[in-house]
Amino acid sequence: MKSSVHIPNSVKEIKQSIARRQTILADWQTLLAKGRKPELQSWRQLQVEATKAQIAELREALKKLSI
């Protein structure tokens, strides 16, 4: 599977990228909770899931670099 997120080369940059994605995730979750239209909710849910997947990929990359 191709990576859906750019993986930085340094531990510091990966941690910054994770923090940025967590902020983005919080924003999408807030929008998802506020939404009432089904089409917007489904689109926002996809964004939440994609952001969670990106965070997971970055954490895996961090583990590999930290070893």
C-alpha positions in Angstrom: 0.0 0.0 0.0 1.3 3.4 -0.9 1.8 5.9 2.0 -1.0 8.4 2.2 1.1 10.9 4.2 4.6 12.4 3.7 6.9 10.8 6.2 9.6 13.3 7.3 13.2 12.1 7.8 13.8 13.2 11.4 12.1 12.3 14.6 11.5 15.9 15.5 9.7 16.5 12.2 7.6 13.3 12.6 6.5 14.4 16.1 5.6 17.9 14.7 3.6 16.2 11.9 1.8 14.0 14.4 0.9 17.1 16.5 -0.4 18.9 13.4 -2.5 15.9 12.3 -4.0 15.6 15.9 -5.1 19.3 15.7 -6.6 18.6 12.3 -8.3 15.5 13.6 -9.8 17.5 16.5 -11.1 20.1 14.1 -12.8 17.5 11.9 -14.3 15.7 14.9 -15.8 19.1 16.0 -17.3 19.7 12.6 -18.6 16.1 12.5 -20.3 16.6 15.9 -21.9 19.8 14.8 -23.1 18.6 11.4 -26.7 17.7 10.7 -26.7 17.1 7.0 -26.1 13.4 6.2 -23.9 14.1 3.1 -21.7 16.4 5.2 -21.5 14.0 8.0 -20.4 11.1 5.7 -17.7 13.3 4.1 -16.5 14.5 7.4 -16.4 11.0 8.8 -14.1 10.0 5.8 -11.8 12.9 6.7 -11.7 11.8 10.3 -10.8 8.2 9.3 -8.2 9.4 6.8 -6.5 11.6 9.4 -6.5 8.8 12.0 -4.8 6.6 9.4 -2.2 9.2 8.7 -1.5 9.6 12.4 -1.1 5.8 12.7 1.4 5.8 9.7 3.4 8.6 11.3 3.5 6.7 14.6 4.8 3.6 12.8 7.5 5.6 11.1 8.4 7.1 14.4 8.8 3.7 16.0 11.0 2.6 13.1 13.2 5.6 13.4 13.5 5.4 17.1 14.8 1.8 17.1 
